[in-house]
Amino acid sequence: AMHASAASPTAGKADPDLYKKLAVARVAEPDEVTRMVMFVASKDASYSTGAEFIVDGGYLLGAAVPPEDS
């Protein structure tokens, strides 16, 4: 079953206001996410146990500089 938001006409379109909430004010390139996935799947991460690797451009941290319009 498809989620209701996936069927929306705006599904898959970036929200410009979202960028203001990122410490890194841009959307990730696919290869940036891929590199983290490849690292976690590799032997280089063999000593990592139960860790979370967050690839969100700092979204959880919040904006590095408050947006001008706030």
N, C-alpha and C positions, 0 to 999 in steps of 0.2 A: 504494500500500500504506500502511496506517495503522501508525504506530509503536505498539509495545506499550503505552507509557505513556499514549497517547491513548485506548486502550480501557479503561484502568483506571477503577474506580468513583470514584476520587478525582481523576481528570483534570479540570483547570479549577478545582479548589478551592484557595484560598490556604492556604499553610502558615503558621500564626501565628508559628512560630519564625523564619520568613524575615524578618519585620518587624524583629526584633532585630538583624539583620545589615545593615540599611540605615542610612545616614547620615540619610536622610529616612525616618522610621519609618512609612511607609504605602505602599500600592500606588498607582501613578500613575493619574490619571484619563485616559481615552482622549484627551481633547483636549490633554493635556500632551505626549503622544507625537505627536499629529497636528501640533501647532505646530512641532515640530522637523522633521518630514517636510516640512511646507509651506515652512519656511525653507530647507532644503537644496535643495528643488526650485525655489526662487524666484531671481530676479535678485539679491536681497540677498546671496546666497551665491556670487555669480559669481567672487569672488576667492579662494574656498576651493579648495584643490587637495590631493587625497589625504588629507584630514583624516578622522578618526573622530569622530563626535558620539555620545557614549554617553549614553543616557537610561535609567539604571538606578537612580536614587534614591540613588546613592552606594554601591551594592552592592560595586563593585570597591574602593572606599576602605575599607570596613568600617564598623562602628558608630561613630558620633560619640562616644558614651558607652558604655562596656562594659555589657552587660546585667547587671542586679542578681544574677541567678542563676548567674553564672560565677565 
